[in-house]
Amino acid sequence: MSAKIMWRTVLTGALLLAAGAAKAQESWALHGQATFLDQYHPAFHAAYNGPDSMDPGSRGNETFDATLFAGVSPWAGGEA
């Protein structure tokens, strides 16, 4: 086993142990995430246009989503 692989294995093990110890001490958690998506296409020539076709005009749309997660562990093994 090379020294590089050995150090990666030791580091990975230490991180997993630290994560397990931190998890054992947590009684609550609060997490959030947000996503913003912007889509655009320039105008293009279309031989035909219909309900199942893409609009040949310049078009842009945006989507935004935000989510909040909360949890509590009132006793060992219990979650809400």
mmJSON file of the N, C-alpha and C atoms, coordinates in Angstrom:
{"data_MODEL":{"atom_site":{
"group_PDB":["ATOM","ATOM","ATOM","ATOM","ATOM","ATOM","ATOM","ATOM","ATOM","ATOM","ATOM","ATOM","ATOM","ATOM","ATOM","ATOM","ATOM","ATOM","ATOM","ATOM","ATOM","ATOM","ATOM","ATOM","ATOM","ATOM","ATOM","ATOM","ATOM","ATOM","ATOM","ATOM","ATOM","ATOM","ATOM","ATOM","ATOM","ATOM","ATOM","ATOM","ATOM","ATOM","ATOM","ATOM","ATOM","ATOM","ATOM","ATOM","ATOM","ATOM","ATOM","ATOM","ATOM","ATOM","ATOM","ATOM","ATOM","ATOM","ATOM","ATOM","ATOM","ATOM","ATOM","ATOM","ATOM","ATOM","ATOM","ATOM","ATOM","ATOM","ATOM","ATOM","ATOM","ATOM","ATOM","ATOM","ATOM","ATOM","ATOM","ATOM","ATOM","ATOM","ATOM","ATOM","ATOM","ATOM","ATOM","ATOM","ATOM","ATOM","ATOM","ATOM","ATOM","ATOM","ATOM","ATOM","ATOM","ATOM","ATOM","ATOM","ATOM","ATOM","ATOM","ATOM","ATOM","ATOM","ATOM","ATOM","ATOM","ATOM","ATOM","ATOM","ATOM","ATOM","ATOM","ATOM","ATOM","ATOM","ATOM","ATOM","ATOM","ATOM","ATOM","ATOM","ATOM","ATOM","ATOM","ATOM","ATOM","ATOM","ATOM","ATOM","ATOM","ATOM","ATOM","ATOM","ATOM","ATOM","ATOM","ATOM","ATOM","ATOM","ATOM","ATOM","ATOM","ATOM","ATOM","ATOM","ATOM","ATOM","ATOM","ATOM","ATOM","ATOM","ATOM","ATOM","ATOM","ATOM","ATOM","ATOM","ATOM","ATOM","ATOM","ATOM","ATOM","ATOM","ATOM","ATOM","ATOM","ATOM","ATOM","ATOM","ATOM","ATOM","ATOM","ATOM","ATOM","ATOM","ATOM","ATOM","ATOM","ATOM","ATOM","ATOM","ATOM","ATOM","ATOM","ATOM","ATOM","ATOM","ATOM","ATOM","ATOM","ATOM","ATOM","ATOM","ATOM","ATOM","ATOM","ATOM","ATOM","ATOM","ATOM","ATOM","ATOM","ATOM","ATOM","ATOM","ATOM","ATOM","ATOM","ATOM","ATOM","ATOM","ATOM","ATOM","ATOM","ATOM","ATOM","ATOM","ATOM","ATOM","ATOM","ATOM","ATOM","ATOM","ATOM","ATOM","ATOM","ATOM","ATOM","ATOM","ATOM","ATOM","ATOM","ATOM","ATOM","ATOM","ATOM","ATOM"],
"id":[1,2,3,4,5,6,7,8,9,10,11,12,13,14,15,16,17,18,19,20,21,22,23,24,25,26,27,28,29,30,31,32,33,34,35,36,37,38,39,40,41,42,43,44,45,46,47,48,49,50,51,52,53,54,55,56,57,58,59,60,61,62,63,64,65,66,67,68,69,70,71,72,73,74,75,76,77,78,79,80,81,82,83,84,85,86,87,88,89,90,91,92,93,94,95,96,97,98,99,100,101,102,103,104,105,106,107,108,109,110,111,112,113,114,115,116,117,118,119,120,121,122,123,124,125,126,127,128,129,130,131,132,133,134,135,136,137,138,139,140,141,142,143,144,145,146,147,148,149,150,151,152,153,154,155,156,157,158,159,160,161,162,163,164,165,166,167,168,169,170,171,172,173,174,175,176,177,178,179,180,181,182,183,184,185,186,187,188,189,190,191,192,193,194,195,196,197,198,199,200,201,202,203,204,205,206,207,208,209,210,211,212,213,214,215,216,217,218,219,220,221,222,223,224,225,226,227,228,229,230,231,232,233,234,235,236,237,238,239,240],
"type_symbol":["N","C","C","N","C","C","N","C","C","N","C","C","N","C","C","N","C","C","N","C","C","N","C","C","N","C","C","N","C","C","N","C","C","N","C","C","N","C","C","N","C","C","N","C","C","N","C","C","N","C","C","N","C","C","N","C","C","N","C","C","N","C","C","N","C","C","N","C","C","N","C","C","N","C","C","N","C","C","N","C","C","N","C","C","N","C","C","N","C","C","N","C","C","N","C","C","N","C","C","N","C","C","N","C","C","N","C","C","N","C","C","N","C","C","N","C","C","N","C","C","N","C","C","N","C","C","N","C","C","N","C","C","N","C","C","N","C","C","N","C","C","N","C","C","N","C","C","N","C","C","N","C","C","N","C","C","N","C","C","N","C","C","N","C","C","N","C","C","N","C","C","N","C","C","N","C","C","N","C","C","N","C","C","N","C","C","N","C","C","N","C","C","N","C","C","N","C","C","N","C","C","N","C","C","N","C","C","N","C","C","N","C","C","N","C","C","N","C","C","N","C","C","N","C","C","N","C","C","N","C","C","N","C","C","N","C","C","N","C","C"],
"label_atom_id":["N","CA","C","N","CA","C","N","CA","C","N","CA","C","N","CA","C","N","CA","C","N","CA","C","N","CA","C","N","CA","C","N","CA","C","N","CA","C","N","CA","C","N","CA","C","N","CA","C","N","CA","C","N","CA","C","N","CA","C","N","CA","C","N","CA","C","N","CA","C","N","CA","C","N","CA","C","N","CA","C","N","CA","C","N","CA","C","N","CA","C","N","CA","C","N","CA","C","N","CA","C","N","CA","C","N","CA","C","N","CA","C","N","CA","C","N","CA","C","N","CA","C","N","CA","C","N","CA","C","N","CA","C","N","CA","C","N","CA","C","N","CA","C","N","CA","C","N","CA","C","N","CA","C","N","CA","C","N","CA","C","N","CA","C","N","CA","C","N","CA","C","N","CA","C","N","CA","C","N","CA","C","N","CA","C","N","CA","C","N","CA","C","N","CA","C","N","CA","C","N","CA","C","N","CA","C","N","CA","C","N","CA","C","N","CA","C","N","CA","C","N","CA","C","N","CA","C","N","CA","C","N","CA","C","N","CA","C","N","CA","C","N","CA","C","N","CA","C","N","CA","C","N","CA","C","N","CA","C","N","CA","C","N","CA","C","N","CA","C","N","CA","C","N","CA","C","N","CA","C"],
"label_alt_id":[null,null,null,null,null,null,null,null,null,null,null,null,null,null,null,null,null,null,null,null,null,null,null,null,null,null,null,null,null,null,null,null,null,null,null,null,null,null,null,null,null,null,null,null,null,null,null,null,null,null,null,null,null,null,null,null,null,null,null,null,null,null,null,null,null,null,null,null,null,null,null,null,null,null,null,null,null,null,null,null,null,null,null,null,null,null,null,null,null,null,null,null,null,null,null,null,null,null,null,null,null,null,null,null,null,null,null,null,null,null,null,null,null,null,null,null,null,null,null,null,null,null,null,null,null,null,null,null,null,null,null,null,null,null,null,null,null,null,null,null,null,null,null,null,null,null,null,null,null,null,null,null,null,null,null,null,null,null,null,null,null,null,null,null,null,null,null,null,null,null,null,null,null,null,null,null,null,null,null,null,null,null,null,null,null,null,null,null,null,null,null,null,null,null,null,null,null,null,null,null,null,null,null,null,null,null,null,null,null,null,null,null,null,null,null,null,null,null,null,null,null,null,null,null,null,null,null,null,null,null,null,null,null,null,null,null,null,null,null,null],
"label_comp_id":["MET","MET","MET","SER","SER","SER","ALA","ALA","ALA","LYS","LYS","LYS","ILE","ILE","ILE","MET","MET","MET","TRP","TRP","TRP","ARG","ARG","ARG","THR","THR","THR","VAL","VAL","VAL","LEU","LEU","LEU","THR","THR","THR","GLY","GLY","GLY","ALA","ALA","ALA","LEU","LEU","LEU","LEU","LEU","LEU","LEU","LEU","LEU","ALA","ALA","ALA","ALA","ALA","ALA","GLY","GLY","GLY","ALA","ALA","ALA","ALA","ALA","ALA","LYS","LYS","LYS","ALA","ALA","ALA","GLN","GLN","GLN","GLU","GLU","GLU","SER","SER","SER","TRP","TRP","TRP","ALA","ALA","ALA","LEU","LEU","LEU","HIS","HIS","HIS","GLY","GLY","GLY","GLN","GLN","GLN","ALA","ALA","ALA","THR","THR","THR","PHE","PHE","PHE","LEU","LEU","LEU","ASP","ASP","ASP","GLN","GLN","GLN","TYR","TYR","TYR","HIS","HIS","HIS","PRO","PRO","PRO","ALA","ALA","ALA","PHE","PHE","PHE","HIS","HIS","HIS","ALA","ALA","ALA","ALA","ALA","ALA","TYR","TYR","TYR","ASN","ASN","ASN","GLY","GLY","GLY","PRO","PRO","PRO","ASP","ASP","ASP","SER","SER","SER","MET","MET","MET","ASP","ASP","ASP","PRO","PRO","PRO","GLY","GLY","GLY","SER","SER","SER","ARG","ARG","ARG","GLY","GLY","GLY","ASN","ASN","ASN","GLU","GLU","GLU","THR","THR","THR","PHE","PHE","PHE","ASP","ASP","ASP","ALA","ALA","ALA","THR","THR","THR","LEU","LEU","LEU","PHE","PHE","PHE","ALA","ALA","ALA","GLY","GLY","GLY","VAL","VAL","VAL","SER","SER","SER","PRO","PRO","PRO","TRP","TRP","TRP","ALA","ALA","ALA","GLY","GLY","GLY","GLY","GLY","GLY","GLU","GLU","GLU","ALA","ALA","ALA"],
"label_asym_id":["A","A","A","A","A","A","A","A","A","A","A","A","A","A","A","A","A","A","A","A","A","A","A","A","A","A","A","A","A","A","A","A","A","A","A","A","A","A","A","A","A","A","A","A","A","A","A","A","A","A","A","A","A","A","A","A","A","A","A","A","A","A","A","A","A","A","A","A","A","A","A","A","A","A","A","A","A","A","A","A","A","A","A","A","A","A","A","A","A","A","A","A","A","A","A","A","A","A","A","A","A","A","A","A","A","A","A","A","A","A","A","A","A","A","A","A","A","A","A","A","A","A","A","A","A","A","A","A","A","A","A","A","A","A","A","A","A","A","A","A","A","A","A","A","A","A","A","A","A","A","A","A","A","A","A","A","A","A","A","A","A","A","A","A","A","A","A","A","A","A","A","A","A","A","A","A","A","A","A","A","A","A","A","A","A","A","A","A","A","A","A","A","A","A","A","A","A","A","A","A","A","A","A","A","A","A","A","A","A","A","A","A","A","A","A","A","A","A","A","A","A","A","A","A","A","A","A","A","A","A","A","A","A","A","A","A","A","A","A","A"],
"label_entity_id":["1","1","1","1","1","1","1","1","1","1","1","1","1","1","1","1","1","1","1","1","1","1","1","1","1","1","1","1","1","1","1","1","1","1","1","1","1","1","1","1","1","1","1","1","1","1","1","1","1","1","1","1","1","1","1","1","1","1","1","1","1","1","1","1","1","1","1","1","1","1","1","1","1","1","1","1","1","1","1","1","1","1","1","1","1","1","1","1","1","1","1","1","1","1","1","1","1","1","1","1","1","1","1","1","1","1","1","1","1","1","1","1","1","1","1","1","1","1","1","1","1","1","1","1","1","1","1","1","1","1","1","1","1","1","1","1","1","1","1","1","1","1","1","1","1","1","1","1","1","1","1","1","1","1","1","1","1","1","1","1","1","1","1","1","1","1","1","1","1","1","1","1","1","1","1","1","1","1","1","1","1","1","1","1","1","1","1","1","1","1","1","1","1","1","1","1","1","1","1","1","1","1","1","1","1","1","1","1","1","1","1","1","1","1","1","1","1","1","1","1","1","1","1","1","1","1","1","1","1","1","1","1","1","1","1","1","1","1","1","1"],
"label_seq_id":[1,1,1,2,2,2,3,3,3,4,4,4,5,5,5,6,6,6,7,7,7,8,8,8,9,9,9,10,10,10,11,11,11,12,12,12,13,13,13,14,14,14,15,15,15,16,16,16,17,17,17,18,18,18,19,19,19,20,20,20,21,21,21,22,22,22,23,23,23,24,24,24,25,25,25,26,26,26,27,27,27,28,28,28,29,29,29,30,30,30,31,31,31,32,32,32,33,33,33,34,34,34,35,35,35,36,36,36,37,37,37,38,38,38,39,39,39,40,40,40,41,41,41,42,42,42,43,43,43,44,44,44,45,45,45,46,46,46,47,47,47,48,48,48,49,49,49,50,50,50,51,51,51,52,52,52,53,53,53,54,54,54,55,55,55,56,56,56,57,57,57,58,58,58,59,59,59,60,60,60,61,61,61,62,62,62,63,63,63,64,64,64,65,65,65,66,66,66,67,67,67,68,68,68,69,69,69,70,70,70,71,71,71,72,72,72,73,73,73,74,74,74,75,75,75,76,76,76,77,77,77,78,78,78,79,79,79,80,80,80],
"pdbx_PDB_ins_code":[null,null,null,null,null,null,null,null,null,null,null,null,null,null,null,null,null,null,null,null,null,null,null,null,null,null,null,null,null,null,null,null,null,null,null,null,null,null,null,null,null,null,null,null,null,null,null,null,null,null,null,null,null,null,null,null,null,null,null,null,null,null,null,null,null,null,null,null,null,null,null,null,null,null,null,null,null,null,null,null,null,null,null,null,null,null,null,null,null,null,null,null,null,null,null,null,null,null,null,null,null,null,null,null,null,null,null,null,null,null,null,null,null,null,null,null,null,null,null,null,null,null,null,null,null,null,null,null,null,null,null,null,null,null,null,null,null,null,null,null,null,null,null,null,null,null,null,null,null,null,null,null,null,null,null,null,null,null,null,null,null,null,null,null,null,null,null,null,null,null,null,null,null,null,null,null,null,null,null,null,null,null,null,null,null,null,null,null,null,null,null,null,null,null,null,null,null,null,null,null,null,null,null,null,null,null,null,null,null,null,null,null,null,null,null,null,null,null,null,null,null,null,null,null,null,null,null,null,null,null,null,null,null,null,null,null,null,null,null,null],
"Cartn_x":[0.856,0.0,0.902,0.651,1.482,1.15,2.083,1.885,0.711,0.529,-0.563,-1.921,-2.084,-3.337,-3.55,-2.47,-2.594,-3.091,-2.536,-2.963,-4.403,-4.814,-6.214,-7.15,-6.761,-7.571,-7.662,-6.548,-6.528,-7.385,-7.246,-8.016,-9.51,-9.879,-11.286,-11.848,-11.12,-11.568,-11.737,-10.801,-10.891,-12.108,-12.38,-13.552,-14.846,-14.908,-16.104,-16.312,-15.235,-15.357,-15.809,-15.27,-15.665,-17.126,-17.565,-18.969,-19.884,-19.486,-20.285,-20.358,-19.259,-19.261,-20.108,-20.021,-20.835,-22.311,-22.657,-24.044,-24.603,-23.799,-24.262,-24.604,-23.997,-24.222,-25.339,-25.806,-26.844,-28.209,-28.99,-30.357,-31.349,-30.842,-31.7,-30.897,-31.604,-30.945,-31.815,-31.174,-31.847,-31.025,-31.638,-30.951,-31.814,-31.19,-31.929,-31.172,-31.916,-31.288,-32.122,-31.473,-32.168,-31.592,-32.465,-32.062,-32.664,-31.841,-32.308,-31.875,-32.814,-32.523,-33.005,-32.145,-32.474,-32.289,-33.343,-33.273,-33.596,-32.888,-33.086,-32.75,-33.48,-33.07,-33.329,-32.393,-32.571,-33.593,-34.031,-34.965,-34.285,-35.084,-34.556,-35.629,-35.221,-36.152,-36.829,-38.158,-38.918,-39.803,-39.78,-40.59,-42.073,-42.388,-43.782,-43.816,-45.005,-45.192,-46.525,-46.556,-47.78,-47.743,-48.784,-48.853,-47.777,-47.234,-46.185,-44.8,-44.684,-43.409,-42.864,-41.554,-40.91,-41.216,-41.427,-41.696,-40.429,-40.503,-39.295,-38.822,-39.597,-39.185,-38.191,-37.522,-36.598,-37.389,-36.941,-37.722,-36.796,-37.167,-36.417,-37.361,-37.053,-37.85,-36.922,-37.406,-36.643,-37.484,-36.803,-37.443,-36.634,-37.312,-36.652,-37.36,-36.584,-37.138,-36.312,-36.973,-36.282,-36.957,-36.145,-36.66,-35.956,-36.706,-36.158,-36.508,-35.511,-35.7,-35.376,-36.222,-35.966,-36.261,-35.486,-35.705,-35.221,-35.762,-35.365,-35.338,-34.417,-34.315,-34.546,-35.802,-36.102,-35.531,-35.277,-34.656,-33.835,-32.997,-32.153,-33.025,-32.873,-33.643,-34.939,-35.341,-36.564,-36.27,-37.117,-36.941,-38.29,-38.284,-39.483,-39.069],
"Cartn_y":[-1.177,0.0,1.239,2.145,3.332,4.289,5.181,6.138,7.067,7.427,8.317,7.67,6.41,5.699,5.506,5.197,5.004,6.284,7.445,8.703,9.035,8.736,8.955,8.084,6.837,5.925,6.409,6.84,7.347,8.607,9.517,10.752,10.479,9.573,9.217,8.611,7.726,7.124,8.159,9.103,10.154,11.039,11.365,12.183,11.454,10.153,9.38,9.284,9.114,9.08,10.426,11.508,12.852,13.117,12.693,12.886,12.076,10.872,10.055,10.664,11.211,11.852,13.11,13.893,15.106,14.741,13.694,13.262,12.807,12.158,11.659,12.814,13.988,15.108,16.033,15.908,16.795,16.399,17.389,17.119,17.845,18.725,19.428,19.738,20.023,20.343,21.336,22.247,23.229,23.362,23.048,23.081,23.828,24.456,25.131,25.062,25.255,25.301,26.179,26.762,27.596,27.281,27.293,27.005,28.051,28.615,29.554,29.019,28.935,28.408,29.406,29.756,30.676,29.945,29.907,29.25,30.265,30.181,31.147,30.494,30.883,30.529,31.727,32.013,33.136,32.778,33.778,33.546,32.719,31.9,31.078,30.921,30.535,30.331,28.97,28.938,27.69,27.588,26.452,26.242,26.152,25.697,25.615,25.88,26.175,26.467,25.868,25.183,24.565,24.349,23.733,23.549,22.616,21.718,20.798,21.235,22.47,22.987,24.03,24.193,25.235,26.591,27.602,28.951,29.48,29.913,30.368,31.752,32.438,33.768,33.661,34.761,34.822,34.629,33.715,33.387,33.097,33.598,33.33,33.133,32.222,31.951,31.692,32.021,31.791,30.967,30.196,29.426,29.61,29.85,29.974,29.066,28.348,27.438,27.547,27.643,27.658,26.656,25.897,24.872,24.975,24.821,24.84,23.515,22.848,21.583,21.794,21.31,21.388,20.031,19.662,18.385,18.442,17.573,17.493,16.024,15.706,14.358,14.471,14.351,14.554,13.489,12.285,11.229,10.367,9.501,8.639,7.746,7.851,7.054,7.706,8.818,9.513,10.676,10.885,11.986,12.602,13.915,14.622,15.707],
"Cartn_z":[0.0,0.0,0.0,-0.917,-0.99,0.148,0.449,1.536,1.243,-0.037,-0.413,-0.13,-0.51,-0.27,1.229,1.973,3.412,4.086,3.728,4.339,3.971,2.745,2.36,3.194,3.426,4.229,5.667,6.238,7.612,7.723,6.768,6.785,6.643,5.744,5.567,6.848,7.469,8.73,9.826,9.929,10.947,10.707,9.441,9.131,9.47,9.173,9.501,11.01,11.769,13.223,13.772,13.233,13.677,13.344,12.167,11.781,12.696,13.046,13.958,15.345,15.843,17.159,17.149,16.08,15.98,15.89,15.174,15.019,16.365,17.173,18.459,19.406,19.247,20.145,19.67,18.443,17.923,18.454,18.918,19.318,18.409,17.542,16.589,15.33,14.255,12.99,12.22,11.526,10.687,9.405,8.271,6.985,5.978,5.029,3.977,2.669,1.601,0.292,-0.618,-1.597,-2.582,-3.953,-4.951,-6.321,-7.243,-8.098,-9.113,-10.469,-11.403,-12.732,-13.772,-14.697,-15.776,-17.093,-17.92,-19.222,-20.304,-21.424,-22.502,-23.836,-24.878,-26.235,-27.136,-28.034,-28.956,-30.042,-30.771,-31.868,-32.967,-33.655,-34.736,-35.802,-36.992,-38.101,-37.937,-38.104,-38.034,-39.265,-39.936,-41.132,-40.774,-39.571,-39.129,-37.631,-37.119,-35.705,-35.273,-34.152,-33.682,-32.183,-31.62,-30.17,-29.608,-30.429,-29.963,-30.405,-30.879,-31.36,-30.391,-30.417,-29.635,-30.252,-29.428,-29.913,-30.59,-31.863,-32.551,-32.102,-31.301,-30.827,-29.679,-29.404,-28.278,-26.976,-26.131,-24.949,-23.767,-22.607,-21.383,-20.216,-19.345,-18.152,-16.971,-15.787,-14.565,-13.592,-12.764,-11.707,-10.442,-9.32,-8.021,-7.034,-6.229,-5.237,-3.967,-2.818,-1.527,-0.605,0.132,1.022,2.364,3.44,4.798,5.467,6.037,6.725,8.203,9.086,10.523,11.144,12.15,12.82,14.25,15.07,16.475,16.896,17.79,18.351,19.855,20.318,21.752,22.678,22.16,22.94,21.987,22.517,21.692,20.837,19.529,18.589,18.145,18.782,18.398,17.468,16.492,15.535,15.22,15.006,14.569,13.596],
"occupancy":[1.0,1.0,1.0,1.0,1.0,1.0,1.0,1.0,1.0,1.0,1.0,1.0,1.0,1.0,1.0,1.0,1.0,1.0,1.0,1.0,1.0,1.0,1.0,1.0,1.0,1.0,1.0,1.0,1.0,1.0,1.0,1.0,1.0,1.0,1.0,1.0,1.0,1.0,1.0,1.0,1.0,1.0,1.0,1.0,1.0,1.0,1.0,1.0,1.0,1.0,1.0,1.0,1.0,1.0,1.0,1.0,1.0,1.0,1.0,1.0,1.0,1.0,1.0,1.0,1.0,1.0,1.0,1.0,1.0,1.0,1.0,1.0,1.0,1.0,1.0,1.0,1.0,1.0,1.0,1.0,1.0,1.0,1.0,1.0,1.0,1.0,1.0,1.0,1.0,1.0,1.0,1.0,1.0,1.0,1.0,1.0,1.0,1.0,1.0,1.0,1.0,1.0,1.0,1.0,1.0,1.0,1.0,1.0,1.0,1.0,1.0,1.0,1.0,1.0,1.0,1.0,1.0,1.0,1.0,1.0,1.0,1.0,1.0,1.0,1.0,1.0,1.0,1.0,1.0,1.0,1.0,1.0,1.0,1.0,1.0,1.0,1.0,1.0,1.0,1.0,1.0,1.0,1.0,1.0,1.0,1.0,1.0,1.0,1.0,1.0,1.0,1.0,1.0,1.0,1.0,1.0,1.0,1.0,1.0,1.0,1.0,1.0,1.0,1.0,1.0,1.0,1.0,1.0,1.0,1.0,1.0,1.0,1.0,1.0,1.0,1.0,1.0,1.0,1.0,1.0,1.0,1.0,1.0,1.0,1.0,1.0,1.0,1.0,1.0,1.0,1.0,1.0,1.0,1.0,1.0,1.0,1.0,1.0,1.0,1.0,1.0,1.0,1.0,1.0,1.0,1.0,1.0,1.0,1.0,1.0,1.0,1.0,1.0,1.0,1.0,1.0,1.0,1.0,1.0,1.0,1.0,1.0,1.0,1.0,1.0,1.0,1.0,1.0,1.0,1.0,1.0,1.0,1.0,1.0,1.0,1.0,1.0,1.0,1.0,1.0],
"B_iso_or_equiv":[0.0,0.0,0.0,0.0,0.0,0.0,0.0,0.0,0.0,0.0,0.0,0.0,0.0,0.0,0.0,0.0,0.0,0.0,0.0,0.0,0.0,0.0,0.0,0.0,0.0,0.0,0.0,0.0,0.0,0.0,0.0,0.0,0.0,0.0,0.0,0.0,0.0,0.0,0.0,0.0,0.0,0.0,0.0,0.0,0.0,0.0,0.0,0.0,0.0,0.0,0.0,0.0,0.0,0.0,0.0,0.0,0.0,0.0,0.0,0.0,0.0,0.0,0.0,0.0,0.0,0.0,0.0,0.0,0.0,0.0,0.0,0.0,0.0,0.0,0.0,0.0,0.0,0.0,0.0,0.0,0.0,0.0,0.0,0.0,0.0,0.0,0.0,0.0,0.0,0.0,0.0,0.0,0.0,0.0,0.0,0.0,0.0,0.0,0.0,0.0,0.0,0.0,0.0,0.0,0.0,0.0,0.0,0.0,0.0,0.0,0.0,0.0,0.0,0.0,0.0,0.0,0.0,0.0,0.0,0.0,0.0,0.0,0.0,0.0,0.0,0.0,0.0,0.0,0.0,0.0,0.0,0.0,0.0,0.0,0.0,0.0,0.0,0.0,0.0,0.0,0.0,0.0,0.0,0.0,0.0,0.0,0.0,0.0,0.0,0.0,0.0,0.0,0.0,0.0,0.0,0.0,0.0,0.0,0.0,0.0,0.0,0.0,0.0,0.0,0.0,0.0,0.0,0.0,0.0,0.0,0.0,0.0,0.0,0.0,0.0,0.0,0.0,0.0,0.0,0.0,0.0,0.0,0.0,0.0,0.0,0.0,0.0,0.0,0.0,0.0,0.0,0.0,0.0,0.0,0.0,0.0,0.0,0.0,0.0,0.0,0.0,0.0,0.0,0.0,0.0,0.0,0.0,0.0,0.0,0.0,0.0,0.0,0.0,0.0,0.0,0.0,0.0,0.0,0.0,0.0,0.0,0.0,0.0,0.0,0.0,0.0,0.0,0.0,0.0,0.0,0.0,0.0,0.0,0.0,0.0,0.0,0.0,0.0,0.0,0.0],
"pdbx_formal_charge":[null,null,null,null,null,null,null,null,null,null,null,null,null,null,null,null,null,null,null,null,null,null,null,null,null,null,null,null,null,null,null,null,null,null,null,null,null,null,null,null,null,null,null,null,null,null,null,null,null,null,null,null,null,null,null,null,null,null,null,null,null,null,null,null,null,null,null,null,null,null,null,null,null,null,null,null,null,null,null,null,null,null,null,null,null,null,null,null,null,null,null,null,null,null,null,null,null,null,null,null,null,null,null,null,null,null,null,null,null,null,null,null,null,null,null,null,null,null,null,null,null,null,null,null,null,null,null,null,null,null,null,null,null,null,null,null,null,null,null,null,null,null,null,null,null,null,null,null,null,null,null,null,null,null,null,null,null,null,null,null,null,null,null,null,null,null,null,null,null,null,null,null,null,null,null,null,null,null,null,null,null,null,null,null,null,null,null,null,null,null,null,null,null,null,null,null,null,null,null,null,null,null,null,null,null,null,null,null,null,null,null,null,null,null,null,null,null,null,null,null,null,null,null,null,null,null,null,null,null,null,null,null,null,null,null,null,null,null,null,null],
"auth_seq_id":[1,1,1,2,2,2,3,3,3,4,4,4,5,5,5,6,6,6,7,7,7,8,8,8,9,9,9,10,10,10,11,11,11,12,12,12,13,13,13,14,14,14,15,15,15,16,16,16,17,17,17,18,18,18,19,19,19,20,20,20,21,21,21,22,22,22,23,23,23,24,24,24,25,25,25,26,26,26,27,27,27,28,28,28,29,29,29,30,30,30,31,31,31,32,32,32,33,33,33,34,34,34,35,35,35,36,36,36,37,37,37,38,38,38,39,39,39,40,40,40,41,41,41,42,42,42,43,43,43,44,44,44,45,45,45,46,46,46,47,47,47,48,48,48,49,49,49,50,50,50,51,51,51,52,52,52,53,53,53,54,54,54,55,55,55,56,56,56,57,57,57,58,58,58,59,59,59,60,60,60,61,61,61,62,62,62,63,63,63,64,64,64,65,65,65,66,66,66,67,67,67,68,68,68,69,69,69,70,70,70,71,71,71,72,72,72,73,73,73,74,74,74,75,75,75,76,76,76,77,77,77,78,78,78,79,79,79,80,80,80],
"auth_comp_id":["MET","MET","MET","SER","SER","SER","ALA","ALA","ALA","LYS","LYS","LYS","ILE","ILE","ILE","MET","MET","MET","TRP","TRP","TRP","ARG","ARG","ARG","THR","THR","THR","VAL","VAL","VAL","LEU","LEU","LEU","THR","THR","THR","GLY","GLY","GLY","ALA","ALA","ALA","LEU","LEU","LEU","LEU","LEU","LEU","LEU","LEU","LEU","ALA","ALA","ALA","ALA","ALA","ALA","GLY","GLY","GLY","ALA","ALA","ALA","ALA","ALA","ALA","LYS","LYS","LYS","ALA","ALA","ALA","GLN","GLN","GLN","GLU","GLU","GLU","SER","SER","SER","TRP","TRP","TRP","ALA","ALA","ALA","LEU","LEU","LEU","HIS","HIS","HIS","GLY","GLY","GLY","GLN","GLN","GLN","ALA","ALA","ALA","THR","THR","THR","PHE","PHE","PHE","LEU","LEU","LEU","ASP","ASP","ASP","GLN","GLN","GLN","TYR","TYR","TYR","HIS","HIS","HIS","PRO","PRO","PRO","ALA","ALA","ALA","PHE","PHE","PHE","HIS","HIS","HIS","ALA","ALA","ALA","ALA","ALA","ALA","TYR","TYR","TYR","ASN","ASN","ASN","GLY","GLY","GLY","PRO","PRO","PRO","ASP","ASP","ASP","SER","SER","SER","MET","MET","MET","ASP","ASP","ASP","PRO","PRO","PRO","GLY","GLY","GLY","SER","SER","SER","ARG","ARG","ARG","GLY","GLY","GLY","ASN","ASN","ASN","GLU","GLU","GLU","THR","THR","THR","PHE","PHE","PHE","ASP","ASP","ASP","ALA","ALA","ALA","THR","THR","THR","LEU","LEU","LEU","PHE","PHE","PHE","ALA","ALA","ALA","GLY","GLY","GLY","VAL","VAL","VAL","SER","SER","SER","PRO","PRO","PRO","TRP","TRP","TRP","ALA","ALA","ALA","GLY","GLY","GLY","GLY","GLY","GLY","GLU","GLU","GLU","ALA","ALA","ALA"],
"auth_asym_id":["A","A","A","A","A","A","A","A","A","A","A","A","A","A","A","A","A","A","A","A","A","A","A","A","A","A","A","A","A","A","A","A","A","A","A","A","A","A","A","A","A","A","A","A","A","A","A","A","A","A","A","A","A","A","A","A","A","A","A","A","A","A","A","A","A","A","A","A","A","A","A","A","A","A","A","A","A","A","A","A","A","A","A","A","A","A","A","A","A","A","A","A","A","A","A","A","A","A","A","A","A","A","A","A","A","A","A","A","A","A","A","A","A","A","A","A","A","A","A","A","A","A","A","A","A","A","A","A","A","A","A","A","A","A","A","A","A","A","A","A","A","A","A","A","A","A","A","A","A","A","A","A","A","A","A","A","A","A","A","A","A","A","A","A","A","A","A","A","A","A","A","A","A","A","A","A","A","A","A","A","A","A","A","A","A","A","A","A","A","A","A","A","A","A","A","A","A","A","A","A","A","A","A","A","A","A","A","A","A","A","A","A","A","A","A","A","A","A","A","A","A","A","A","A","A","A","A","A","A","A","A","A","A","A","A","A","A","A","A","A"],
"auth_atom_id":["N","CA","C","N","CA","C","N","CA","C","N","CA","C","N","CA","C","N","CA","C","N","CA","C","N","CA","C","N","CA","C","N","CA","C","N","CA","C","N","CA","C","N","CA","C","N","CA","C","N","CA","C","N","CA","C","N","CA","C","N","CA","C","N","CA","C","N","CA","C","N","CA","C","N","CA","C","N","CA","C","N","CA","C","N","CA","C","N","CA","C","N","CA","C","N","CA","C","N","CA","C","N","CA","C","N","CA","C","N","CA","C","N","CA","C","N","CA","C","N","CA","C","N","CA","C","N","CA","C","N","CA","C","N","CA","C","N","CA","C","N","CA","C","N","CA","C","N","CA","C","N","CA","C","N","CA","C","N","CA","C","N","CA","C","N","CA","C","N","CA","C","N","CA","C","N","CA","C","N","CA","C","N","CA","C","N","CA","C","N","CA","C","N","CA","C","N","CA","C","N","CA","C","N","CA","C","N","CA","C","N","CA","C","N","CA","C","N","CA","C","N","CA","C","N","CA","C","N","CA","C","N","CA","C","N","CA","C","N","CA","C","N","CA","C","N","CA","C","N","CA","C","N","CA","C","N","CA","C","N","CA","C","N","CA","C","N","CA","C","N","CA","C","N","CA","C","N","CA","C"],
"pdbx_PDB_model_num":[1,1,1,1,1,1,1,1,1,1,1,1,1,1,1,1,1,1,1,1,1,1,1,1,1,1,1,1,1,1,1,1,1,1,1,1,1,1,1,1,1,1,1,1,1,1,1,1,1,1,1,1,1,1,1,1,1,1,1,1,1,1,1,1,1,1,1,1,1,1,1,1,1,1,1,1,1,1,1,1,1,1,1,1,1,1,1,1,1,1,1,1,1,1,1,1,1,1,1,1,1,1,1,1,1,1,1,1,1,1,1,1,1,1,1,1,1,1,1,1,1,1,1,1,1,1,1,1,1,1,1,1,1,1,1,1,1,1,1,1,1,1,1,1,1,1,1,1,1,1,1,1,1,1,1,1,1,1,1,1,1,1,1,1,1,1,1,1,1,1,1,1,1,1,1,1,1,1,1,1,1,1,1,1,1,1,1,1,1,1,1,1,1,1,1,1,1,1,1,1,1,1,1,1,1,1,1,1,1,1,1,1,1,1,1,1,1,1,1,1,1,1,1,1,1,1,1,1,1,1,1,1,1,1,1,1,1,1,1,1]
}}}
